């Protein structure tokens, strides 16, 4: 199993609600959806490999 690190953030309630809806549409948990968003952005910027 891969090791993971946790990151705590505070967001506006309306962002959380939108994230929950977007994650559900993508059939993901909120944490998985956020990780995908971050990974996609880091790839686009060339900071991590495919």
Legacy VTK file of the C-alpha trace (Angstrom):
# vtk DataFile Version 3.0
C-alpha trace
ASCII
DATASET POLYDATA
POINTS 50 float
0.000 0.000 0.000
1.302 3.460 -0.893
2.094 5.843 1.905
0.042 9.015 1.937
0.323 12.357 3.675
-2.582 14.399 4.955
-3.216 18.062 4.296
-5.777 20.071 6.232
-7.440 23.014 4.542
-10.309 25.338 5.313
-12.695 26.295 2.529
-15.905 28.242 2.245
-19.040 26.149 2.799
-20.261 26.790 -0.760
-16.963 25.413 -2.139
-17.356 22.282 -0.027
-20.898 21.797 -1.267
-19.787 22.214 -4.886
-16.866 19.817 -4.329
-19.213 17.190 -2.919
-21.486 17.512 -5.972
-18.561 17.398 -8.426
-17.036 14.382 -6.671
-20.362 12.562 -6.777
-20.703 13.268 -10.512
-17.208 11.806 -10.982
-18.067 8.833 -8.715
-15.249 9.760 -6.338
-14.867 10.711 -2.716
-14.178 14.374 -2.053
-10.599 13.505 -1.062
-10.074 11.499 -4.255
-11.582 14.281 -6.360
-9.331 16.922 -4.784
-6.272 14.692 -5.268
-7.194 14.281 -8.961
-7.589 18.048 -9.414
-4.207 18.679 -7.828
-2.487 15.903 -9.804
-3.957 17.146 -13.105
-2.731 20.689 -12.411
0.738 19.523 -11.360
1.031 17.433 -14.540
-0.002 20.396 -16.710
2.700 22.470 -15.062
5.312 19.742 -15.571
5.883 19.326 -11.847
5.075 15.603 -11.826
5.219 12.930 -14.513
2.267 11.160 -16.091
LINES 1 51
50 0 1 2 3 4 5 6 7 8 9 10 11 12 13 14 15 16 17 18 19 20 21 22 23 24 25 26 27 28 29 30 31 32 33 34 35 36 37 38 39 40 41 42 43 44 45 46 47 48 49
